[in-house]
Amino acid sequence: MSPRAGSAGPQSPDTLAFVESPVQLLNVLEWAHLHALGTGPAPAAGGPGRAPAGAGLALVVLSPVDPMTRGQLRRMAELARQEGHEVRWEEARGGAAAPFRTIGSLAPLLRRARRIVLGDPFSRYVQLLLTIARARDLVVVDDGTATMEFVSQLARGERLVRWHRRGGRPGPRDLVFAPVSASARRRLTPGERRRVEVFSSMPITEAPEGVRVSVNDFAWTRARFGPPRVTAGADLVGTSLVETGVVDADRYLEAVRGLARAHRAARYFAHRRESTEKLHRLATEVGLEIVRPDLPLELIARRGPIGRTVLSFPSTVVHTLPLALAGTEVRVAVCDIDPTWLTAHASPRAQGFLSGVTGTARDVHRLSAVAG
């Protein structure tokens, strides 16, 4: 796929969406399905009506450099095209000059779009783009459990900081970028001339006044895929908590070993950010079959085959998989993170945040932390 390649679409779309991960793109498709954007099959009876003639959605992929993420994004981009959406692929990180080229080429679209959809309000790239946008309608779709933290920070008027970095001292880049981040937070705050929507499958408990919260129940995923073939035994879902410096690698390995042994799990679905070294240890020392999904896990599970029990540590999937697998026999179980697994560098908020992810999950079976 060449840079900026995409199917033919509206030259001046009403809605412009920015995504940097496969999950963000999936959730934009779910949002578009709810609002009947695109040329795919209409939603079930009783849902919102068709979009007005001329309304359009243009998806801009701000491509990362990680090969696994890029591969999943390419697959998701094809699904978006099949739904009738315009897709524009930007090599946004392809060298020092790439951000300037990308922002310059997108500026006309940003100024014309009446609605902006974004998946990661913490992204510096997205925050820069927001300083150019003139849209009165802003929509934030899920980028995993970080959505809960974003809404909480917005409600409390705090600066936008990812949960696993909170409690640390701002670095030089943070200080330089602070004015842009503050501007983005203001633009994501509803007001007389700006409407803000959060489209989420996460439990939103303290939305700021004026923010409209709409529920993502994965209707598009369930309509397009499955139901899956359910197999005996269990599957494990990987997490990037080691890679983000929250959980100690050896402790994590022992916890996975304990879960696999207790539940007779054979497969391990790797998170796209997990390191090759860690996955190699899980394969050789624990004996798990490592599966590198080519699509977000919600779609992989819905297509099947999938184990009767899906085991996870606190992560987005404990909220999304029960929705995507609604009506099947699959049980989702979540294992708590023991405080002794945390690294010395973990944010002071890590344990509380992870416990909140587990405690607010619906339709999951909760497991105690596994002893190493």
C-alpha positions as CSV (number, residue, x, y, z in Angstrom):
1,M,0.0,0.0,0.0
2,S,1.5,3.3,-1.0
3,P,1.4,6.3,1.3
4,R,-2.0,8.1,1.3
5,A,-3.5,5.3,-0.7
6,G,-7.2,4.8,-0.3
7,S,-10.4,4.0,-2.0
8,A,-12.3,6.8,-3.8
9,G,-14.4,8.8,-1.4
10,P,-15.8,12.3,-0.7
11,Q,-13.3,15.1,-1.3
12,S,-14.6,17.1,1.6
13,P,-15.9,14.6,4.2
14,D,-18.2,15.7,6.9
15,T,-16.3,13.5,9.4
16,L,-12.6,13.0,9.6
17,A,-11.2,10.2,11.9
18,F,-7.7,9.8,13.1
19,V,-6.4,6.3,14.2
20,E,-3.0,5.1,15.3
21,S,-3.9,1.5,16.4
22,P,-6.1,-1.4,15.1
23,V,-8.4,-1.1,18.2
24,Q,-9.0,2.5,17.5
25,L,-9.9,1.7,13.9
26,L,-12.2,-1.0,15.0
27,N,-14.0,1.3,17.4
28,V,-14.4,4.0,14.7
29,L,-16.1,1.3,12.5
30,E,-18.4,0.5,15.5
31,W,-19.2,4.2,15.9
32,A,-19.8,4.6,12.1
33,H,-22.1,1.5,12.2
34,L,-24.1,3.1,15.0
35,H,-24.6,6.3,13.0
36,A,-25.1,4.4,9.7
37,L,-22.1,6.0,7.9
38,G,-20.7,4.1,4.9
39,T,-22.3,1.9,2.3
40,G,-22.3,-1.4,4.2
41,P,-25.4,-3.2,5.3
42,A,-27.8,-1.0,7.4
43,P,-28.0,-1.5,11.1
44,A,-30.7,-3.6,12.7
45,A,-34.2,-2.1,12.9
46,G,-34.6,0.5,15.6
47,G,-31.1,1.9,15.2
48,P,-30.2,5.3,13.9
49,G,-31.3,6.1,10.4
50,R,-29.1,6.4,7.3
51,A,-26.7,9.4,7.2
52,P,-27.9,12.3,5.0
53,A,-26.8,12.3,1.4
54,G,-23.3,13.6,1.0
55,A,-22.3,12.8,4.5
56,G,-19.0,10.9,4.5
57,L,-16.3,9.4,6.8
58,A,-12.7,9.6,5.9
59,L,-10.3,7.5,8.0
60,V,-6.7,8.7,8.3
61,V,-4.3,6.1,9.5
62,L,-1.3,7.8,11.2
63,S,0.9,4.7,10.7
64,P,3.3,3.7,13.5
65,V,6.6,1.9,12.8
66,D,5.9,-1.3,14.7
67,P,5.5,-4.1,12.1
68,M,2.8,-6.0,14.0
69,T,0.7,-2.9,14.5
70,R,1.1,-1.9,10.9
71,G,0.0,-5.4,9.7
72,Q,-3.1,-5.3,11.8
73,L,-3.9,-1.7,10.7
74,R,-3.6,-2.8,7.0
75,R,-6.1,-5.6,7.6
76,M,-8.5,-3.2,9.4
77,A,-8.1,-0.6,6.6
78,E,-9.4,-3.2,4.1
79,L,-12.4,-3.9,6.3
80,A,-13.1,-0.2,6.5
81,R,-13.0,0.0,2.7
82,Q,-15.4,-2.9,2.4
83,E,-17.8,-0.8,4.6
84,G,-17.6,2.0,2.1
85,H,-15.3,4.3,4.0
86,E,-12.5,6.3,2.5
87,V,-9.1,5.4,3.9
88,R,-6.0,7.5,3.8
89,W,-2.7,6.0,4.9
90,E,-0.1,8.4,6.2
91,E,3.5,7.4,6.8
92,A,3.4,9.8,9.7
93,R,6.6,8.6,11.4
94,G,8.7,7.8,8.3
95,G,11.6,10.1,9.2
96,A,12.2,13.5,10.8
97,A,10.3,15.4,8.1
98,A,7.3,13.0,8.1
99,P,5.3,14.8,10.8
100,F,5.6,18.2,8.9
101,R,4.6,16.6,5.6
102,T,1.6,14.8,7.2
103,I,0.3,17.8,9.1
104,G,0.7,20.0,6.1
105,S,-1.1,17.7,3.8
106,L,-4.0,17.2,6.3
107,A,-4.4,20.8,7.2
108,P,-7.0,21.6,4.4
109,L,-9.1,18.5,5.5
110,L,-8.9,19.5,9.1
111,R,-10.1,23.0,8.5
112,R,-13.1,21.8,6.4
113,A,-14.3,18.8,8.5
114,R,-17.3,19.5,10.6
115,R,-16.7,16.6,12.9
116,I,-13.4,15.0,14.2
117,V,-13.3,11.4,15.5
118,L,-10.1,10.4,17.4
119,G,-9.0,7.3,19.2
120,D,-6.2,8.6,21.5
121,P,-6.5,12.0,23.1
122,F,-3.2,11.4,24.8
123,S,-1.4,11.2,21.5
124,R,0.9,14.2,20.9
125,Y,0.3,13.8,17.1
126,V,-3.4,14.0,17.6
127,Q,-3.1,16.9,20.0
128,L,-1.1,18.8,17.3
129,L,-3.8,18.1,14.7
130,L,-6.5,19.4,17.0
131,T,-4.8,22.8,17.1
132,I,-5.6,23.1,13.4
133,A,-9.1,21.7,13.4
134,R,-12.2,23.9,13.3
135,A,-14.8,21.2,13.9
136,R,-17.5,22.0,16.4
137,D,-18.2,18.3,17.0
138,L,-15.5,16.1,18.6
139,V,-15.9,12.3,19.2
140,V,-13.5,10.2,21.3
141,V,-13.7,6.5,20.6
142,D,-12.1,3.9,22.9
143,D,-8.3,3.4,22.9
144,G,-8.7,0.7,25.6
145,T,-8.8,1.3,29.3
146,A,-7.1,4.7,28.8
147,T,-10.5,6.1,27.9
148,M,-11.5,5.8,31.6
149,E,-8.5,7.8,32.6
150,F,-9.0,10.4,29.9
151,V,-12.6,11.1,31.0
152,S,-11.6,11.3,34.7
153,Q,-8.8,13.7,33.9
154,L,-11.1,15.8,31.8
155,A,-13.7,15.9,34.6
156,R,-11.1,17.0,37.1
157,G,-9.5,19.6,34.8
158,E,-6.2,17.9,35.0
159,R,-3.5,17.8,32.3
160,L,-3.7,14.8,29.9
161,V,-1.2,12.1,31.1
162,R,-1.3,8.4,30.4
163,W,-2.1,6.4,33.6
164,H,1.2,4.5,33.8
165,R,3.2,7.8,33.6
166,R,1.3,9.6,36.3
167,G,3.2,10.4,39.5
168,G,6.4,10.9,37.7
169,R,8.1,14.2,37.0
170,P,7.5,15.8,33.5
171,G,10.5,15.4,31.2
172,P,11.9,18.1,28.9
173,R,9.7,17.0,26.0
174,D,6.6,17.2,28.3
175,L,7.4,20.7,29.2
176,V,8.0,21.8,25.6
177,F,4.8,20.2,24.5
178,A,2.7,21.4,27.5
179,P,1.1,24.4,25.6
180,V,-0.2,22.1,22.9
181,S,-1.5,19.5,25.4
182,A,-3.3,22.3,27.3
183,S,-4.8,23.5,24.0
184,A,-6.0,20.0,23.2
185,R,-7.6,19.6,26.6
186,R,-9.5,22.9,26.1
187,R,-10.7,21.7,22.7
188,L,-11.9,18.4,24.2
189,T,-13.9,20.3,26.8
190,P,-17.5,20.9,25.7
191,G,-18.7,24.5,25.5
192,E,-21.2,26.8,23.8
193,R,-19.6,26.3,20.4
194,R,-18.3,22.7,20.8
195,R,-20.0,19.4,21.3
196,V,-18.0,16.4,22.7
197,E,-19.0,12.7,22.6
198,V,-17.3,9.7,24.1
199,F,-18.1,6.4,22.4
200,S,-17.1,3.7,24.8
201,S,-17.5,0.1,26.0
202,M,-15.7,1.1,29.2
203,P,-17.6,2.0,32.4
204,I,-17.7,5.8,32.4
205,T,-18.6,7.0,36.0
206,E,-17.6,10.7,36.1
207,A,-18.1,12.3,32.7
208,P,-17.7,16.0,32.6
209,E,-20.9,18.1,32.3
210,G,-21.8,18.5,28.7
211,V,-20.0,15.4,27.5
212,R,-22.3,12.9,25.8
213,V,-21.5,9.3,26.5
214,S,-22.7,6.7,24.0
215,V,-22.3,2.9,24.4
216,N,-20.2,0.7,22.2
217,D,-21.8,-2.8,22.3
218,F,-19.8,-4.2,19.4
219,A,-22.9,-4.5,17.2
220,W,-20.8,-4.2,14.0
221,T,-18.4,-7.0,15.1
222,R,-21.3,-9.3,16.0
223,A,-23.1,-8.6,12.8
224,R,-20.0,-9.2,10.6
225,F,-18.3,-12.2,12.3
226,G,-19.3,-15.4,14.0
227,P,-20.7,-16.9,16.0
228,P,-17.4,-18.7,16.7
229,R,-16.6,-22.4,17.1
230,V,-16.0,-22.9,20.9
231,T,-13.3,-25.4,21.8
232,A,-12.6,-27.2,25.1
233,G,-9.9,-25.7,27.4
234,A,-8.7,-22.2,27.8
235,D,-6.9,-19.5,25.9
236,L,-4.6,-16.8,27.5
237,V,-4.6,-13.1,26.5
238,G,-1.3,-11.3,26.7
239,T,-0.6,-7.9,28.0
240,S,2.0,-5.2,27.5
241,L,2.3,-4.4,31.3
242,V,5.9,-5.6,31.3
243,E,6.8,-3.5,28.2
244,T,5.4,-0.4,29.8
245,G,7.5,-0.9,32.9
246,V,4.5,-1.7,35.3
247,V,5.0,-5.4,36.0
248,D,8.3,-7.3,36.5
249,A,9.0,-9.7,33.7
250,D,9.9,-12.7,35.8
251,R,6.8,-12.3,38.0
252,Y,4.7,-12.1,34.9
253,L,6.2,-15.3,33.5
254,E,5.4,-17.1,36.7
255,A,1.9,-15.8,36.8
256,V,1.3,-17.0,33.3
257,R,2.8,-20.4,34.1
258,G,0.4,-20.7,37.1
259,L,-2.7,-19.7,35.1
260,A,-1.8,-22.0,32.2
261,R,-1.3,-25.0,34.6
262,A,-4.4,-24.3,36.6
263,H,-6.7,-23.9,33.6
264,R,-5.0,-26.2,31.0
265,A,-4.4,-23.3,28.6
266,A,-2.3,-24.1,25.5
267,R,-2.6,-20.9,23.4
268,Y,-1.3,-17.4,24.2
269,F,-2.7,-14.5,22.1
270,A,0.2,-12.0,22.1
271,H,-0.4,-8.3,22.6
272,R,0.9,-6.4,19.6
273,R,3.4,-4.6,21.8
274,E,4.9,-7.6,23.6
275,S,8.6,-8.1,23.0
276,T,9.9,-11.0,21.0
277,E,12.2,-12.0,23.9
278,K,9.3,-12.3,26.4
279,L,7.2,-14.3,24.0
280,H,10.1,-16.6,23.3
281,R,10.4,-17.3,27.1
282,L,6.7,-18.0,27.3
283,A,7.0,-20.5,24.5
284,T,10.1,-22.3,25.7
285,E,9.8,-22.0,29.5
286,V,6.0,-22.3,29.8
287,G,5.3,-24.4,26.7
288,L,2.5,-22.1,25.3
289,E,1.7,-21.8,21.6
290,I,2.2,-18.2,20.8
291,V,-0.4,-16.7,18.5
292,R,0.2,-13.3,16.9
293,P,-3.2,-12.1,15.8
294,D,-3.6,-10.3,12.5
295,L,-6.7,-8.4,13.7
296,P,-7.8,-7.1,17.1
297,L,-8.7,-9.9,19.5
298,E,-12.4,-9.0,19.5
299,L,-12.5,-10.0,15.8
300,I,-10.2,-13.0,16.3
301,A,-12.4,-14.3,19.1
302,R,-15.6,-13.7,17.2
303,R,-14.3,-15.5,14.1
304,G,-13.1,-18.4,16.3
305,P,-12.1,-21.0,17.1
306,I,-11.8,-19.8,20.7
307,G,-11.5,-21.6,24.0
308,R,-14.5,-22.0,26.3
309,T,-12.5,-19.9,28.9
310,V,-10.5,-16.8,28.0
311,L,-8.0,-15.8,30.7
312,S,-6.7,-12.2,30.9
313,F,-4.9,-9.9,33.2
314,P,-6.5,-6.4,33.8
315,S,-6.8,-4.9,30.3
316,T,-9.3,-3.7,27.7
317,V,-10.4,-7.1,26.7
318,V,-12.1,-7.9,30.0
319,H,-14.6,-5.2,29.0
320,T,-14.8,-5.8,25.3
321,L,-14.7,-9.6,24.9
322,P,-17.9,-10.2,26.9
323,L,-19.7,-7.8,24.5
324,A,-18.2,-9.2,21.3
325,L,-18.9,-12.8,22.5
326,A,-22.4,-12.1,23.7
327,G,-24.7,-15.1,23.1
328,T,-21.8,-17.6,23.0
329,E,-20.7,-20.2,25.6
330,V,-17.3,-18.4,26.2
331,R,-16.5,-17.3,29.7
332,V,-14.0,-14.4,30.3
333,A,-12.0,-14.6,33.5
334,V,-9.6,-11.9,34.8
335,C,-6.7,-12.4,37.1
336,D,-5.8,-9.7,39.5
337,I,-2.3,-8.2,39.5
338,D,-0.5,-8.9,42.8
339,P,1.1,-5.7,44.2
340,T,4.4,-7.7,44.6
341,W,4.6,-8.0,40.8
342,L,4.9,-4.3,40.2
343,T,8.3,-2.8,39.4
344,A,10.0,-0.1,41.4
345,H,9.4,2.3,38.6
346,A,5.6,1.7,38.3
347,S,3.4,4.7,38.8
348,P,2.0,5.1,42.3
349,R,-1.5,4.9,40.7
350,A,-0.8,1.6,38.9
351,Q,-2.3,-0.8,41.5
352,G,-5.4,1.3,42.0
353,F,-6.0,1.8,38.2
354,L,-5.5,-1.9,37.5
355,S,-7.8,-2.9,40.3
356,G,-10.4,-0.5,38.9
357,V,-10.2,-2.1,35.5
358,T,-10.9,-5.5,37.0
359,G,-13.5,-4.3,39.5
360,T,-15.6,-2.5,36.9
361,A,-15.7,-5.2,34.3
362,R,-19.1,-6.7,33.7
363,D,-19.9,-10.4,32.9
364,V,-16.4,-11.7,33.8
365,H,-15.3,-14.2,36.4
366,R,-12.7,-12.8,38.8
367,L,-9.6,-14.8,39.8
368,S,-7.3,-14.1,42.7
369,A,-3.7,-13.3,41.8
370,V,-1.8,-16.4,41.0
371,A,1.2,-17.2,43.2
372,G,4.5,-17.3,41.5
